[in-house]
Amino acid sequence: RLGLDQSQCGGSGLVTAAVPDRPGVRRVADHESPRSNEKRGCGGDPAGAVVLNVIAVLPLLAASRFPLLAAAAASFVTLVILGSSEIPVTLSAFGVLLYAIGRVVATRGVLWAGPFVFLFFVHAILPLDGGDVDLASIGPFLLVIAAVLAGESYRQRTEAVTALDETQAAMAESVREQTAMEERAAIARELHDIVAHH
């Protein structure tokens, strides 16, 4: 069995691999971790991290009335957090970002999401924290794409429901007009019969 021991924060950034002595198996020495303490978000100012993550949630207040402004603000703060090697991004900050982008797409169309997709695509291929391209840089881009697709799906569904409601209203109006015409024709026949018999 291979045992790994690595502290999350405050350690030397080394991974110690211990391999039991066996014939034909060489001993693995200490080696440098792929992500040092700075890349893991360790150290730094925890109060600053909390403040930035709270600021990232604030665009939610404007999302229903000003979705484009909320998406821009959430994207900016999230990219600032992603660009900092010392501040971990929270799920709430990402949730607000994804909701705001989905709302923009749902209310204005998929083309309005282009700038946001581009920003997170740039972050995916050139991580703002200076690190390597990995899941931490590609993940936000994939989540933004998912939010755009969800927003577009919602927009198309809303348009389809609206079109169906309009069609049903037009059909109901047509049935009312046809019923009124049939009643007028029936009254006219009765009048004709009454006049013709007298």
C-alpha positions in Angstrom: 0.0 0.0 0.0 1.1 3.5 -0.7 0.5 6.0 2.1 0.4 9.7 1.4 0.7 12.3 4.1 0.1 15.9 3.2 -1.1 18.7 5.4 -3.6 21.1 3.8 -2.3 24.4 5.2 0.8 25.6 7.0 2.9 22.6 6.0 6.0 22.5 3.9 4.0 21.7 0.7 5.7 18.3 0.5 4.0 15.0 -0.1 5.6 12.1 1.7 5.1 8.8 0.0 5.9 5.8 2.1 6.3 2.4 0.4 6.9 -0.7 2.5 10.2 -2.4 1.9 9.7 -5.1 -0.7 12.1 -6.7 -3.1 11.9 -5.0 -6.5 10.1 -1.9 -5.2 12.1 1.1 -4.7 11.5 3.6 -2.0 9.8 6.9 -3.0 11.4 10.0 -1.5 9.7 13.2 -0.5 8.8 15.3 -3.4 7.3 18.7 -3.9 3.5 18.9 -4.0 1.9 20.0 -7.4 0.1 22.7 -5.5 1.9 24.6 -2.8 0.2 26.4 0.1 -0.3 29.5 -2.0 -2.2 27.6 -4.7 -4.5 25.9 -2.2 -5.8 29.1 -0.8 -3.9 28.7 2.5 -2.6 31.6 4.3 -3.6 35.1 3.4 -6.3 37.2 5.1 -9.4 35.2 6.1 -11.4 38.4 6.7 -10.6 39.6 3.2 -11.7 36.2 1.9 -15.0 36.5 3.8 -15.6 40.0 2.6 -14.9 39.2 -1.1 -17.2 36.1 -0.9 -20.0 38.2 0.7 -19.5 40.8 -2.1 -19.8 38.0 -4.6 -23.3 37.2 -3.2 -24.5 40.8 -3.3 -25.4 40.8 -7.1 -28.2 38.4 -6.2 -30.1 41.4 -4.9 -30.2 43.0 -8.4 -30.5 39.8 -10.4 -34.3 39.9 -11.0 -34.4 43.6 -12.0 -31.0 44.1 -13.6 -29.8 40.7 -14.7 -27.0 41.9 -16.9 -25.5 44.2 -14.2 -25.8 41.4 -11.7 -24.1 38.9 -14.0 -21.3 41.4 -14.7 -20.7 42.1 -11.0 -20.8 38.5 -10.1 -18.4 37.6 -12.9 -16.0 40.4 -11.9 -15.9 39.4 -8.2 -15.7 35.7 -9.0 -12.8 36.3 -11.4 -11.0 38.4 -8.8 -11.4 35.6 -6.3 -10.3 33.0 -8.9 -7.3 35.2 -9.8 -6.2 35.4 -6.1 -4.2 32.4 -4.9 -5.0 33.2 -1.3 -8.8 33.5 -1.4 -11.0 30.3 -1.8 -14.2 30.8 -3.8 -17.3 29.6 -2.1 -20.2 27.7 -3.6 -22.5 30.6 -2.8 -20.4 33.0 -4.9 -20.5 30.5 -7.8 -24.2 29.9 -7.3 -24.9 33.6 -7.6 -22.7 33.8 -10.7 -24.4 30.9 -12.4 -27.9 32.1 -11.5 -27.1 35.6 -12.8 -25.8 34.3 -16.1 -28.7 31.9 -16.5 -31.1 34.8 -15.8 -29.4 37.0 -18.5 -29.8 34.2 -21.0 -33.4 33.5 -20.0 -34.4 37.2 -20.3 -32.3 38.5 -23.1 -31.0 35.5 -25.1 -27.9 33.4 -25.5 -25.9 36.1 -27.3 -25.8 38.2 -24.2 -23.9 35.5 -22.4 -21.0 35.7 -24.9 -18.8 38.1 -22.9 -19.1 36.0 -19.7 -18.4 32.7 -21.6 -15.3 34.4 -23.2 -14.0 35.6 -19.8 -14.3 32.2 -18.2 -12.8 30.5 -21.4 -9.8 32.8 -21.1 -9.5 31.8 -17.4 -9.8 28.1 -18.4 -6.9 28.3 -20.8 -4.8 30.9 -19.0 -5.6 30.6 -15.3 -5.7 34.0 -13.6 -3.8 32.7 -10.6 -0.8 31.8 -12.7 -1.2 28.1 -12.1 -1.5 25.2 -14.6 -4.6 24.4 -16.6 -6.5 21.9 -14.5 -10.0 21.2 -13.3 -9.8 24.2 -11.0 -9.5 26.5 -14.1 -11.7 24.5 -16.5 -14.4 23.8 -14.0 -15.8 27.4 -13.8 -15.9 27.6 -17.6 -17.9 24.3 -17.8 -20.3 25.6 -15.1 -20.8 28.8 -17.0 -21.6 26.9 -20.1 -24.1 24.8 -18.1 -25.7 27.9 -16.8 -26.0 29.3 -20.3 -27.6 26.1 -21.6 -30.0 26.0 -18.6 -30.9 29.6 -19.2 -31.5 29.0 -22.9 -33.6 26.0 -22.2 -35.7 28.0 -19.8 -36.1 30.8 -22.3 -37.1 28.4 -25.1 -39.6 26.7 -22.8 -41.1 30.0 -21.7 -41.4 31.1 -25.3 -43.1 27.8 -26.2 -45.5 28.1 -23.3 -46.3 31.7 -24.3 -46.9 30.6 -27.9 -49.1 27.8 -26.8 -51.1 30.1 -24.5 -51.6 32.6 -27.4 -52.7 29.7 -29.7 -55.2 28.5 -27.1 -56.5 32.0 -26.6 -56.9 32.5 -30.4 -58.7 29.1 -30.6 -61.0 30.0 -27.7 -61.8 33.3 -29.4 -62.5 31.5 -32.7 -64.8 29.1 -31.0 -66.7 32.0 -29.4 -67.1 33.7 -32.7 -68.2 30.5 -34.4 -70.8 29.9 -31.6 -72.0 33.5 -31.9 -72.4 33.1 -35.7 -74.3 29.8 -35.2 -76.6 31.5 -32.7 -77.3 34.4 -35.1 -78.0 31.9 -37.9 -80.4 30.0 -35.7 -82.2 33.2 -34.7 -82.3 34.3 -38.4 -83.9 30.9 -39.4 -86.5 31.2 -36.6 -87.4 34.7 -37.7 -87.6 33.6 -41.3 -89.9 30.7 -40.3 -92.1 32.9 -38.2 -92.4 35.6 -41.0 -92.9 32.9 -43.7 -95.8 31.2 -41.7 -97.7 34.5 -41.0 
